[in-house]
Amino acid sequence: MNKHLLPALALNLLAFTLLATPLLAQQGPSPAPAPAPLRTDWANLARYAPANQQLPAPTAGTPRVVLMGNSITDGWPGADPTFFAGKPYEYVGRGISGQTSPQMLLRFRQDVLDLRPAAVAILAGINDIAENTGPYQPQATLNNIASMAELAHAHGLRVILCSVMPAAEFPWRPGLGPGPKIVALNAQMKAYAQQHHFVYLDYHAALVDDHMGMKPGLARDGVHPTLAGYRVMEPLLQQAVAEALKKKQK
């Protein structure tokens, strides 16, 4: 390069820098990205907070039953809204898709106890086994479910512990071999329910096929029930609620 051009280029570069600096200063730093919801509200307490505030007190003579759960509970009213109408109980759904037992435990007071129900049906564990929030630890999952049950019992609620439903594979996390893990957790939950005189609702036995998965036609992806699947579950829930409400608190 011609050595006489270097000073001219340097002056041009300096002039450009001086002109651009005020513009960059006016623009300021880029705004920080919004934090992920799981980092700011891990248990998703915000999901039902407005509905909880608007929910009236239970109606005399109509026991309120809260369904605490995951996507299976969350999707039930949309799949079969007629089931929840005209019943002798007031069903209040508090399921959140993808949730694990520690997340449910964190929101149990807000989404169950504060609603003053007569009974709660707890359906938890399948997403723990799917490792949605970390490695599966069977005893930790059982402890979380037991903590919810004991909190409910201490506040005078009848407790229904629902079995984990069958799954031979998780579409979103293949290769975990959930079938035997589900059977083992269910056996522990059943024993715990019997020990504490809680109702154990065995969805698994009614839905399982010969390969530890859902029977044909009862799940759209091997995990989440179809309308036919919910129709199998509905009378079982009704029976469990009736049984729980007849129990005397000990």
FENVEN-V486728 format. One line per field, one symbol per residue. phi: phi as a letter, one per 30 degrees, with the letter a starting at -180 (. if undefined). burial: # if it has 9 or more other C-alpha atoms within 8 Angstrom, else .. A space follows every 50 residues. Layout:
# FENVEN-V486728
phi->???
burial->???
This chain:
# FENVEN-V486728
phi->.ddddddddddddddddddddddddddiddddddddeddcbedhddeced dddddddedeibddbcccacdddddddddbddddcicdbcdbdbcbeidc ddddddcdddcbeddhddabcccbkdddddidbkedbedddddddddddd ddddciddccccddddadacedadjdhdedddeddddddddddddcicdc ccdeddcdcdcicddeicbdbibcddeddddddddddedddedddddddc
burial->........................................#####..##. .#.....#...#############.##.###..#.....##.####..## #.###.##.####.##################...#....##.######. .##...##############......###.##..##.###.###...### ####..###..####..###.#########.###.##..##.###.....
